């Protein structure tokens, strides 16, 4: 883009930054750089890039030039720069999936003997990583309830040794409660400025909730969900400071878990419509939540900022940036009865598809207790409120009247 004194807004940067058409035969849209390797102009230049990538003379960093797509690729770099603009982040790094992003973050900033404190509940895959994989590598994991108040967290933190990472999923999956992100982040850094605070911001996404503005170190996403938005890719994303993202990119080079050029190209396509898709999905989800709240066969509706306890409503107002709405496209609800009744509803749906994901253009529903969170022990599911009667619904881009009609006819099967 031509240089100008005018400061471009986030939405414009998300559409235009990181790419110059004149460098790609004038192509308006970013081309797909489907190559595994790049040609250097000299042996000395290639040697310098390897020195940078592997930290042969200092810490590993992103090389000045392109030489291999496992290290850097134009599609990844363009997409990362555009995604960073959503939270005004210094830098961003793309991975092959949300779980690979979380795994890399943990293995970059934790070592044997360290402790990670994490909010509960979390997504089933993250739960397994925290309870089974990390302890096997000598990392202690200590959970705290998602509804924990900041002063209670502070007391727990003071009693816990060797904390190096504080991890939150907010709102949590699938009960959709918000953590006290600003207060927990503040107390973590006051306790030890080297603690890395990470927040999985997948459910609300970067349009609604910008956690970096609360002092969070790393904002983590399954870009498979609302950022990708079309259920046609798998990717993970982390936003943060240039220093911390450089460490993550160095680890990504060794793990080899970067997103492919094609995936980054698809994500770049999706970025253009993220704000529009988010606005439409929120509007529909609010109408669906209102319908479910009034239905005779529903016991409870879980949706951020909607008919929740006072503390949760306060957190939604403070932590969600999208004026007028706070809930995103995902909600959960509990039908009257148990698992049999929940299954009857799921099996009767027509427009809404029985599938496990969220944030896409198509509405999807699933049963957390036996699907996405099946690997979480039953006693923990009961403690977290993941009941047999719970259904998780991701509201898509269909006509909201059709979504509500489909839910109505399915609920009438109970």
Secondary structure, DSSP 8 states (H G I E B T S, - for coil): ----SS---HHHHHHHTT--GGGGTT-SS------SB---S-HHHHHHHHHHHHTSSSS----SS--BTTT--HHHHHHHHHHHGGGT-SEEEEESSHHHHHHHHHHHH--TT-EEEEEES--HHHHHIIIIIHHHTT-EEEEEETT--HHHHHHHHHTSSSEEEEEEESS-TTT-----HHHHHHHHHHH-TT-EEEEE-TTTHHHH--GGGGT-SEEEEETTTTTT-SSS---EEEEE-HHHHHHHHHHHHHHT----HHHHHHHHHHHTTHHHHHHHHHHHHHHHHHHHHH-TTEEEEE-TTSS--HHHHHHHHHH--STT----SEEEEEESS-HHHHHHHHHH-SSSEE-S--SSSS-EEE-TTTTTTTTS-HHHHHHHT--TTEEEEE--SS-HHHHHHHHHHHHTT-
